Amino acid sequence: MVVPFAAGGSTDLVARLLGQKLTEILGVSVVIENRAGAGGNIGATAVARADPDGYTLLYGTISTHTLNPLMAKRSAYDPVKDFEPVALIGSIPNVLIVHPSVPAKTVAELIAAAKADPAKYSYASSGVATPLHLSGEMFNRMAGTAMAHVPYRGAGPAMNDLIAGQVPVMFDNLPTSIEFIKSGKARALAVTTKGRVKQMPDIPSMDEQGLKGYETYSWQAVFAPPKTPKAVVDRLNAAILLALKDEALLKRLDELTMTVTPSSPAELGKHVVDQLATWGPITKATGVQLD
């Protein structure tokens, strides 16, 4: 199962937990292979061109199947035609965090600081065209700031630089930030969902801090190469749905702030089409375009 991002991020984390359970259910080793780069484009392209035998899968996200195709000048694959949907896994909130040295304690204070000294404030993300990159672009546009984007090859490397103080601000998936927030190595200013997250109720949302209508989040799903036989897709879907009923796995995913939303292949296919329609106008409004 190809994870098109660096090891250590929330996508990699959940994929490995799911892979362990699928190994038990299917009776074969599910190996996680990280193929990072181009916001998930490299790994997704590799799976789109892989043999349709059920032995190569993509652990895809909103980046690989919505944002990348919408923001690329020339996409290497079609998110609908070049994959067989297998199952939706769930969604994860994003969070705005800062290095402890940043004086801002609220979104309003960060906005004021970034406007007062634009050269001092930049934001890290796990890569270009990721939902975290888009979170920052939406923040800049809605807040009237001009923080420069500093893309990394995954959430892990980006977090390392935030903790080291090399970059002051970061948009991240909440699961990979929780321990750093709890330990005080990073300060959370806001979650990017419309409301607060039950696992971290003390972190206010962007919306309630004045950026009305601000909302971004990440979703994850499993895809197979195009023309993978229906029988194979159905078997994989059944195994994933069974895995997502496991109490221990569900408890761990809840700890990672994931909302689990298992689906049929057809439901995932419709979800991708709907997401493309939803995010099309938003990505266009940001003005960001990938070479």
C-alpha positions as CSV (number, residue, x, y, z in Angstrom):
1,M,0.0,0.0,0.0
2,V,1.6,3.2,-1.2
3,V,1.5,6.2,1.1
4,P,2.4,9.1,-1.1
5,F,3.8,11.2,1.8
6,A,6.8,11.0,4.1
7,A,6.8,8.7,7.1
8,G,5.6,10.3,10.4
9,G,2.6,12.2,9.2
10,S,-1.0,11.4,10.1
11,T,-1.7,9.8,6.7
12,D,1.3,7.4,7.2
13,L,0.2,6.8,10.8
14,V,-3.4,5.7,9.9
15,A,-2.2,3.7,6.9
16,R,0.1,1.7,9.1
17,L,-2.6,1.0,11.7
18,L,-5.0,-0.1,8.9
19,G,-2.2,-2.1,7.2
20,Q,-1.5,-4.1,10.4
21,K,-5.2,-5.0,10.8
22,L,-5.5,-5.9,7.1
23,T,-2.5,-8.2,7.4
24,E,-4.5,-10.2,10.1
25,I,-7.7,-10.2,8.1
26,L,-6.3,-11.1,4.6
27,G,-3.6,-13.4,5.9
28,V,-0.9,-11.7,3.7
29,S,1.6,-9.0,4.7
30,V,0.4,-5.5,3.9
31,V,3.6,-3.5,3.4
32,I,3.5,0.3,3.6
33,E,5.7,2.0,1.1
34,N,6.3,5.7,1.4
35,R,6.7,7.5,-2.0
36,A,6.7,11.2,-1.0
37,G,7.0,14.1,-3.3
38,A,4.9,16.7,-5.3
39,G,2.2,16.8,-2.7
40,G,1.3,13.1,-3.2
41,N,1.5,13.2,-6.9
42,I,4.5,10.9,-7.3
43,G,3.0,8.0,-5.3
44,A,-0.5,8.4,-6.8
45,T,0.9,8.4,-10.3
46,A,2.8,5.2,-9.6
47,V,-0.3,3.4,-8.4
48,A,-2.4,4.7,-11.4
49,R,0.1,3.0,-13.7
50,A,0.5,-0.2,-11.6
51,D,-0.8,-3.6,-12.6
52,P,-4.5,-4.0,-11.7
53,D,-4.0,-7.2,-9.7
54,G,-4.9,-6.1,-6.3
55,Y,-1.4,-6.2,-4.9
56,T,-0.7,-2.5,-5.3
57,L,-2.9,0.0,-3.5
58,L,-2.9,3.7,-2.9
59,Y,-3.6,5.2,0.5
60,G,-5.1,8.4,-1.0
61,T,-6.2,11.6,0.4
62,I,-7.9,14.9,-0.4
63,S,-4.6,15.9,-1.9
64,T,-4.2,13.1,-4.4
65,H,-7.8,13.0,-5.4
66,T,-9.0,16.6,-5.2
67,L,-6.5,19.3,-4.6
68,N,-3.6,18.1,-6.7
69,P,-5.7,17.4,-9.9
70,L,-7.5,20.7,-9.5
71,M,-4.4,22.8,-8.9
72,A,-2.1,21.2,-11.4
73,K,-1.5,22.8,-14.8
74,R,-1.1,19.3,-16.3
75,S,-2.1,16.5,-14.0
76,A,-0.4,13.1,-14.5
77,Y,-3.6,11.3,-13.8
78,D,-7.4,11.6,-13.7
79,P,-8.6,11.1,-10.1
80,V,-11.8,9.5,-11.3
81,K,-10.8,7.5,-14.4
82,D,-7.4,6.4,-13.4
83,F,-8.3,4.6,-10.1
84,E,-10.8,2.1,-8.8
85,P,-12.3,3.3,-5.5
86,V,-12.1,0.8,-2.7
87,A,-13.2,2.4,0.6
88,L,-13.3,5.7,2.4
89,I,-11.6,5.6,5.7
90,G,-12.4,8.9,7.5
91,S,-11.6,12.5,8.0
92,I,-9.1,14.4,10.2
93,P,-9.1,18.0,11.3
94,N,-6.2,20.4,10.7
95,V,-4.7,22.8,13.2
96,L,-2.8,26.1,13.2
97,I,0.2,25.9,15.5
98,V,3.1,28.2,16.3
99,H,6.6,27.9,17.9
100,P,6.4,28.9,21.6
101,S,8.6,31.9,20.9
102,V,5.8,33.5,18.8
103,P,4.0,36.0,21.1
104,A,0.6,35.4,19.6
105,K,-1.8,33.5,21.7
106,T,-4.9,33.9,19.5
107,V,-5.6,34.0,15.8
108,A,-6.3,37.8,16.0
109,E,-2.9,38.3,17.6
110,L,-1.1,36.3,14.9
111,I,-2.9,38.3,12.2
112,A,-1.8,41.5,13.8
113,A,1.8,40.3,14.2
114,A,2.0,39.0,10.6
115,K,0.7,42.3,9.3
116,A,3.0,44.4,11.4
117,D,6.1,42.4,10.4
118,P,5.4,40.4,7.2
119,A,9.0,39.3,6.6
120,K,9.1,37.6,10.0
121,Y,6.2,35.3,9.5
122,S,6.1,32.3,7.2
123,Y,4.2,29.0,7.5
124,A,5.2,25.4,7.0
125,S,3.2,22.6,5.5
126,S,3.7,19.0,4.5
127,G,3.9,20.0,0.8
128,V,2.6,22.0,-2.1
129,A,-1.1,21.5,-2.9
130,T,-1.8,19.6,0.3
131,P,-4.9,20.6,2.4
132,L,-2.4,22.2,4.8
133,H,-0.9,24.4,2.1
134,L,-4.5,25.3,1.1
135,S,-5.3,26.0,4.8
136,G,-2.5,28.6,4.8
137,E,-3.6,30.2,1.6
138,M,-7.1,30.5,2.8
139,F,-5.9,32.0,6.0
140,N,-3.8,34.6,4.1
141,R,-6.7,35.6,1.9
142,M,-9.3,35.7,4.7
143,A,-7.1,37.4,7.2
144,G,-5.4,39.8,4.8
145,T,-1.9,38.5,5.7
146,A,1.0,37.6,3.4
147,M,2.8,34.8,5.2
148,A,5.1,33.0,2.8
149,H,4.6,29.3,2.3
150,V,7.5,26.9,3.2
151,P,6.7,23.4,1.8
152,Y,8.3,20.3,3.1
153,R,8.4,16.6,2.0
154,G,5.9,15.6,4.6
155,A,4.6,16.6,8.0
156,G,7.5,15.1,10.0
157,P,10.3,17.3,8.4
158,A,8.0,20.4,8.7
159,M,7.4,19.7,12.4
160,N,11.1,19.2,13.0
161,D,11.8,22.7,11.7
162,L,8.9,24.3,13.6
163,I,10.1,22.7,16.9
164,A,13.6,23.9,16.1
165,G,12.4,27.4,15.6
166,Q,13.4,27.5,11.9
167,V,9.8,28.4,10.9
168,P,7.4,30.2,13.2
169,V,4.0,28.9,12.0
170,M,2.6,25.6,10.7
171,F,-0.6,24.2,9.4
172,D,-0.7,20.5,10.3
173,N,-3.1,17.6,10.7
174,L,-4.1,17.6,14.4
175,P,-3.0,14.0,15.1
176,T,0.7,14.6,14.4
177,S,0.6,17.8,16.5
178,I,-1.2,16.6,19.6
179,E,1.9,15.4,21.6
180,F,3.9,18.5,20.7
181,I,0.9,20.7,21.7
182,K,0.5,18.8,25.0
183,S,4.3,19.0,25.8
184,G,4.4,22.7,25.1
185,K,6.8,22.4,22.1
186,A,4.1,23.9,19.9
187,R,1.2,26.2,20.7
188,A,-2.2,25.6,19.1
189,L,-4.1,28.7,18.1
190,A,-7.0,27.1,16.2
191,V,-8.5,24.0,14.6
192,T,-9.6,24.5,11.0
193,T,-13.0,22.6,11.3
194,K,-16.2,24.7,11.7
195,G,-16.5,23.7,15.4
196,R,-14.2,22.5,18.1
197,V,-12.8,18.9,18.1
198,K,-14.0,16.7,21.0
199,Q,-10.5,15.3,21.6
200,M,-9.0,18.7,22.1
201,P,-12.0,20.9,23.2
202,D,-9.8,23.7,24.5
203,I,-8.6,24.7,21.0
204,P,-11.0,27.2,19.5
205,S,-11.9,27.1,15.8
206,M,-10.9,29.7,13.2
207,D,-14.6,30.5,12.6
208,E,-15.2,31.4,16.3
209,Q,-12.1,33.6,16.3
210,G,-13.4,35.8,13.6
211,L,-12.6,34.1,10.3
212,K,-16.2,33.3,9.6
213,G,-16.8,30.4,7.2
214,Y,-13.2,29.2,7.4
215,E,-13.1,25.3,7.1
216,T,-10.5,22.8,5.9
217,Y,-9.9,19.2,6.8
218,S,-8.3,16.1,5.3
219,W,-9.9,12.8,4.3
220,Q,-8.3,9.5,3.6
221,A,-9.3,6.5,1.4
222,V,-8.0,3.4,-0.3
223,F,-7.8,3.2,-4.1
224,A,-6.6,0.5,-6.6
225,P,-5.2,0.9,-10.1
226,P,-7.7,1.2,-13.0
227,K,-9.3,-2.0,-14.3
228,T,-8.7,-3.9,-11.0
229,P,-11.3,-6.7,-11.2
230,K,-14.5,-6.0,-9.2
231,A,-14.2,-9.2,-7.3
232,V,-10.8,-8.0,-6.0
233,V,-12.1,-4.6,-5.1
234,D,-15.0,-6.1,-3.3
235,R,-12.8,-8.4,-1.3
236,L,-10.5,-5.5,-0.3
237,N,-13.5,-3.4,0.6
238,A,-15.0,-6.1,2.8
239,A,-11.6,-6.5,4.6
240,I,-11.3,-2.8,5.2
241,L,-14.9,-2.6,6.5
242,L,-14.2,-5.5,8.9
243,A,-11.0,-3.8,10.1
244,L,-12.9,-0.6,10.8
245,K,-15.2,-2.5,13.2
246,D,-12.3,-3.5,15.4
247,E,-12.6,-1.8,18.8
248,A,-8.9,-1.5,19.4
249,L,-8.4,0.2,16.0
250,L,-11.4,2.4,16.4
251,K,-10.1,3.5,19.8
252,R,-6.7,4.4,18.3
253,L,-8.2,6.3,15.4
254,D,-10.4,8.3,17.9
255,E,-7.2,9.1,19.8
256,L,-5.9,10.4,16.4
257,T,-9.0,12.6,16.1
258,M,-10.2,10.8,13.1
259,T,-13.9,10.6,12.3
260,V,-14.3,7.1,10.7
261,T,-16.6,7.0,7.7
262,P,-16.3,3.6,6.0
263,S,-18.0,3.3,2.6
264,S,-18.7,1.1,-0.4
265,P,-16.6,1.5,-3.5
266,A,-19.5,3.3,-5.2
267,E,-19.9,5.7,-2.3
268,L,-16.2,6.5,-2.4
269,G,-16.4,7.2,-6.1
270,K,-19.3,9.6,-5.6
271,H,-17.4,11.2,-2.7
272,V,-14.4,12.0,-5.0
273,V,-16.7,13.5,-7.7
274,D,-18.5,15.6,-5.0
275,Q,-15.2,16.8,-3.5
276,L,-13.9,17.9,-6.9
277,A,-17.1,19.9,-7.4
278,T,-16.9,21.4,-3.9
279,W,-13.2,22.4,-3.9
280,G,-13.0,23.5,-7.6
281,P,-14.2,27.1,-6.9
282,I,-12.1,27.3,-3.7
283,T,-8.8,26.2,-5.3
284,K,-9.4,28.6,-8.2
285,A,-10.0,31.5,-5.8
286,T,-6.6,30.9,-4.1
287,G,-4.9,31.5,-7.4
288,V,-2.4,28.7,-6.6
289,Q,-1.4,26.6,-9.6
290,L,1.2,23.8,-9.8
291,D,3.6,23.3,-12.6
